[in-house]
Amino acid sequence: MKSRYEAYMDGAALSDIHSDLYVADIQYPQVSLNNTENVLAMRQGALISNAYLKEITVAIVFSLFVYNTQERNEALQEVCRWANGKVLETSDRENQRLMVRCKSYPALNALKWTDQLQVTFAATLLPYWESKSTVSATVSANGSETLYVPGNIPADEYRPQVDVKATLTGSATSVSISTGTDIITLSGLNFAANDVIRVYHDENLFLHITLNGTSILDKRSGSNDLRAACGRNTVSITGPMNATFTVRGVWR
């Protein structure tokens, strides 16, 4: 049924499950941060030392206007199958995505077949909406460039992780990669022209660093990760290589 709202899981539209499925609402509960507060002696107020966001949730409210009980049950089972995906998109957040797991499945009432149903998703690994597409900046040997990261999350709360692909243009024993606030130095290796260094993050957001496909994470020193703040960042490299920095924006 035609609705002004739509939800997509791994690219599949919820309303495509059944011709009589109507997406009624998309609900975003208010986001509240858990702050670590340090009370200051002889003063009012408190110093916030850390802001922690455990998860965010999204509820999709829909109706199944199917009178036949068997057909309605089968359609709902397909909704549950659809809900087992990983990447949620909604029609009112164009060009953004949320990595989710299903938190609560819809419950069927055979008698009240016109009642609204609801499926709820939670984002816990990364409790922010990401830009679907990445932004990038390419830096030449021993140079720097501006990398603008879209989004509205303050840097002291969260900075998106940055991936880098660098190709050596000459020999070196040490190179450095910087996003302005984070810097990773790779040393103790004999880099040669055309070697490829990759700094990337897997689906669990763990950092990997490889040289021609072989891990060199143990050759890292400096920062524990490579991140950039929403807004303008100066990214740079030290060493004979050309590097492309890639990142996704993040949104509340």
C-alpha positions as CSV (number, residue, x, y, z in Angstrom):
1,M,0.0,0.0,0.0
2,K,1.2,3.5,-0.8
3,S,2.7,5.4,2.2
4,R,4.7,8.5,2.7
5,Y,7.1,6.4,4.8
6,E,9.4,3.5,3.8
7,A,12.0,1.4,5.5
8,Y,14.7,-0.6,3.8
9,M,16.8,-3.5,5.2
10,D,19.9,-4.3,3.2
11,G,18.3,-2.5,0.3
12,A,14.9,-4.4,0.5
13,A,11.8,-2.3,1.0
14,L,9.5,-3.3,3.9
15,S,6.3,-2.5,1.9
16,D,7.4,-5.0,-0.9
17,I,6.7,-7.9,1.5
18,H,2.9,-7.7,0.9
19,S,0.7,-5.4,-1.2
20,D,-1.5,-4.7,1.8
21,L,1.4,-3.8,4.1
22,Y,1.2,-0.1,5.1
23,V,4.2,1.7,6.8
24,A,2.4,4.0,9.3
25,D,5.3,5.6,11.2
26,I,9.0,5.7,11.8
27,Q,9.8,6.6,15.5
28,Y,13.1,7.8,16.8
29,P,13.2,7.9,20.6
30,Q,15.0,10.8,22.3
31,V,18.8,10.2,22.6
32,S,20.2,10.5,26.1
33,L,23.9,10.4,26.9
34,N,25.3,8.8,30.1
35,N,27.8,11.3,31.5
36,T,30.6,10.6,33.9
37,E,30.5,13.4,36.3
38,N,33.2,14.6,38.7
39,V,32.0,16.9,41.5
40,L,34.5,19.7,42.1
41,A,35.4,20.6,45.7
42,M,33.9,23.8,47.1
43,R,32.1,24.5,43.9
44,Q,28.7,24.0,42.4
45,G,28.2,21.9,39.3
46,A,30.3,19.0,38.0
47,L,33.0,18.4,35.4
48,I,31.9,16.0,32.6
49,S,34.9,13.7,31.9
50,N,33.1,11.3,29.5
51,A,29.9,11.1,27.5
52,Y,28.7,7.5,26.8
53,L,26.0,6.5,24.4
54,K,25.0,2.8,24.8
55,E,22.6,2.5,21.9
56,I,20.0,4.2,19.8
57,T,16.7,2.6,18.6
58,V,14.4,3.0,15.7
59,A,10.8,1.7,15.7
60,I,9.0,0.9,12.4
61,V,5.2,1.0,12.9
62,F,3.1,-0.7,10.2
63,S,-0.2,-2.3,9.5
64,L,-1.1,-5.6,7.7
65,F,-4.6,-5.2,6.3
66,V,-5.0,-8.9,5.5
67,Y,-8.2,-10.5,6.6
68,N,-7.2,-14.1,6.0
69,T,-5.4,-15.3,9.1
70,Q,-3.1,-17.7,7.4
71,E,-2.0,-15.2,4.8
72,R,-1.5,-12.5,7.5
73,N,0.6,-14.8,9.6
74,E,2.8,-15.8,6.6
75,A,3.3,-12.1,5.7
76,L,4.3,-11.4,9.3
77,Q,6.9,-14.2,9.2
78,E,8.4,-12.5,6.1
79,V,8.6,-9.2,8.1
80,C,10.5,-11.1,10.8
81,R,12.8,-12.5,8.2
82,W,13.3,-9.0,6.7
83,A,14.1,-7.7,10.2
84,N,17.1,-10.0,10.5
85,G,19.2,-7.8,8.2
86,K,22.1,-5.5,9.2
87,V,21.8,-2.2,7.4
88,L,18.7,-0.1,8.0
89,E,17.7,2.9,5.8
90,T,14.6,5.1,6.1
91,S,12.8,7.3,3.6
92,D,13.2,10.4,5.8
93,R,17.0,10.1,6.3
94,E,18.2,10.2,2.7
95,N,21.8,9.0,2.1
96,Q,22.2,7.8,5.6
97,R,22.3,4.3,7.1
98,L,22.3,2.6,10.5
99,M,24.0,-0.7,11.4
100,V,21.4,-2.5,13.5
101,R,20.1,-5.7,15.0
102,C,16.5,-6.4,15.7
103,K,15.6,-5.7,19.3
104,S,11.9,-6.7,19.3
105,Y,9.8,-8.5,16.7
106,P,6.2,-7.7,15.9
107,A,3.6,-9.7,17.8
108,L,0.5,-10.9,15.9
109,N,-3.0,-10.6,17.1
110,A,-5.2,-12.9,15.0
111,L,-8.5,-11.3,16.1
112,K,-7.6,-7.6,15.9
113,W,-6.3,-7.7,12.3
114,T,-6.4,-4.0,11.8
115,D,-4.2,-3.2,14.8
116,Q,-0.8,-1.6,14.1
117,L,2.3,-3.7,14.5
118,Q,5.8,-2.6,15.4
119,V,9.4,-3.9,14.9
120,T,12.2,-2.2,16.8
121,F,15.9,-2.0,15.9
122,A,18.9,-1.1,18.0
123,A,22.3,0.2,17.0
124,T,24.9,-0.7,19.6
125,L,28.2,-1.2,17.9
126,L,28.0,2.2,16.3
127,P,25.1,4.2,17.8
128,Y,25.1,6.8,15.1
129,W,23.7,7.2,11.6
130,E,26.4,7.0,9.0
131,S,26.6,8.6,5.6
132,K,26.0,6.0,2.9
133,S,28.8,7.3,0.8
134,T,32.3,8.1,1.9
135,V,34.3,11.2,1.5
136,S,38.0,11.1,0.7
137,A,41.2,13.2,0.4
138,T,44.3,12.2,-1.5
139,V,47.7,13.3,-0.2
140,S,51.0,13.2,-2.0
141,A,54.4,12.4,-0.5
142,N,55.2,14.4,2.7
143,G,52.1,16.5,2.1
144,S,48.8,17.4,3.7
145,E,45.3,18.1,2.6
146,T,41.9,19.1,4.1
147,L,39.4,16.3,4.8
148,Y,35.9,17.6,5.5
149,V,33.8,15.0,7.4
150,P,30.0,15.6,7.3
151,G,28.0,15.1,10.5
152,N,26.8,16.7,13.7
153,I,28.6,14.7,16.5
154,P,31.0,16.7,18.7
155,A,34.6,15.6,18.6
156,D,34.8,15.0,22.4
157,E,31.9,12.5,22.0
158,Y,32.9,10.5,18.9
159,R,35.2,10.8,16.0
160,P,34.6,8.5,12.9
161,Q,37.3,6.0,12.0
162,V,39.4,6.7,8.9
163,D,40.6,4.2,6.4
164,V,43.8,4.8,4.4
165,K,45.3,3.2,1.3
166,A,48.9,4.3,0.5
167,T,51.2,3.3,-2.3
168,L,54.9,3.8,-1.8
169,T,56.8,5.8,-4.4
170,G,60.2,5.0,-3.0
171,S,62.1,3.1,-0.3
172,A,61.8,3.9,3.4
173,T,62.1,2.3,6.8
174,S,59.5,4.4,8.5
175,V,56.3,6.2,7.5
176,S,53.6,8.2,9.4
177,I,49.9,8.8,8.7
178,S,48.1,11.6,10.5
179,T,44.5,12.8,10.8
180,G,45.5,15.9,12.8
181,T,44.6,14.5,16.2
182,D,45.7,10.9,15.7
183,I,49.0,9.8,14.2
184,I,50.2,6.2,13.4
185,T,53.9,5.6,12.7
186,L,55.0,2.3,11.0
187,S,58.7,1.5,11.5
188,G,61.1,-1.4,11.5
189,L,60.3,-2.4,7.9
190,N,61.9,-2.1,4.5
191,F,59.3,-0.3,2.4
192,A,59.9,-0.4,-1.3
193,A,58.4,1.4,-4.3
194,N,54.9,0.1,-5.2
195,D,54.3,-1.5,-1.8
196,V,50.7,-1.0,-0.6
197,I,49.8,-0.1,3.0
198,R,46.2,-0.4,4.1
199,V,44.7,1.0,7.3
200,Y,41.2,-0.2,7.6
201,H,38.4,-1.4,10.0
202,D,36.4,-4.6,9.9
203,E,32.7,-4.9,10.5
204,N,33.3,-5.0,14.2
205,L,35.3,-1.7,13.9
206,F,38.6,-3.3,14.8
207,L,41.7,-1.7,13.3
208,H,43.8,-3.6,10.8
209,I,47.1,-2.5,9.1
210,T,48.6,-4.5,6.3
211,L,51.6,-4.3,3.9
212,N,50.8,-6.0,0.6
213,G,48.1,-8.0,2.4
214,T,50.2,-9.1,5.4
215,S,49.5,-7.7,8.8
216,I,52.0,-5.2,10.2
217,L,49.9,-4.1,13.1
218,D,52.8,-4.9,15.5
219,K,54.9,-2.3,13.7
220,R,52.6,0.4,14.8
221,S,53.3,3.1,17.3
222,G,51.5,6.3,18.3
223,S,47.7,6.4,18.4
224,N,45.6,3.4,19.0
225,D,43.3,4.2,16.1
226,L,43.0,6.6,13.2
227,R,40.0,9.0,13.5
228,A,38.8,12.4,12.3
229,A,36.3,14.8,13.8
230,C,33.1,16.0,12.0
231,G,34.1,19.1,10.2
232,R,37.5,20.2,8.8
233,N,40.6,18.0,9.4
234,T,44.1,18.3,8.2
235,V,45.4,14.9,7.1
236,S,49.0,14.3,6.2
237,I,51.7,11.7,5.6
238,T,55.4,11.5,6.2
239,G,57.3,9.4,3.7
240,P,57.6,8.6,0.0
241,M,54.0,7.6,-0.8
242,N,50.6,8.7,-2.1
243,A,47.7,8.1,0.2
244,T,43.9,8.3,0.1
245,F,42.0,8.9,3.3
246,T,38.4,7.7,3.4
247,V,35.7,8.2,6.0
248,R,31.9,8.3,6.5
249,G,30.1,11.2,8.2
250,V,28.1,10.4,11.4
251,W,24.8,11.9,12.5
252,R,22.6,12.0,15.7
